[in-house]
């Protein structure tokens, strides 16, 4: 991690040279909302007409945790950083389902989880560990013929999504108090935790949805390395004003 320029900026030009910003994404912000906020603050503070800013791995709006943002020349490393494994903590609620497999859409009762014990849950998580051919959620950014799945889903349409090869290295149960199961998951990029909740609910026979998600690591970047968005913007305000351009 020491090889990356993480929060090393001391002047506005450092963002052009390239920075890696680790942000604890706030709930109900999209990843693009955060990128746009950071880009605007850098452009305004540095007096830049434009600057490249992007993220290395989307987090759903209701998720929180590690969001890796690159600026300037470091945006060339986004594909490298996006390829890193991810680690998540969260909760899955059994006995109900949603169309989005999380709390973005209406919760609908689907079964009785009261008879489910740890043995059944461990069997389900074992079957969802290792190399998987995972069907992405219909409410996702996956594209078919140039159309994003979530756009079609919000119009009540379905498109032919294809399964994707992913690997779940670890799927640990951290708590179980009916109907909520806590978990810790370590997986490859592109793994939909919402889809794991859907599939666990199907295996349990009562349905399930993702009710809480927090990314705790992206590659070597940990949650403890992150700043809140508010703290990052406050640090921007301490930077010296850019030098005036010579006539």
URSULGI-V807762 format. One record per helix or strand of 2 or more residues. SS is the DSSP state (H for helix, E for strand). FROM is the first residue (numbers start at 1). LEN is the number of residues. If there is no record, write none. Layout:
ss->SS from->FROM len->LEN
ss->SS from->FROM len->LEN
This chain:
ss->H from->13 len->5
ss->E from->19 len->7
ss->H from->31 len->16
ss->E from->53 len->3
ss->E from->64 len->8
ss->H from->72 len->11
ss->E from->86 len->9
ss->E from->96 len->2
ss->E from->108 len->2
ss->H from->118 len->10
ss->E from->130 len->6
ss->E from->143 len->2
ss->E from->147 len->2
ss->H from->149 len->6
ss->E from->163 len->15
ss->E from->180 len->8
ss->H from->193 len->12
ss->E from->208 len->11
ss->E from->221 len->2
ss->H from->223 len->3
ss->E from->227 len->2
ss->H from->229 len->8
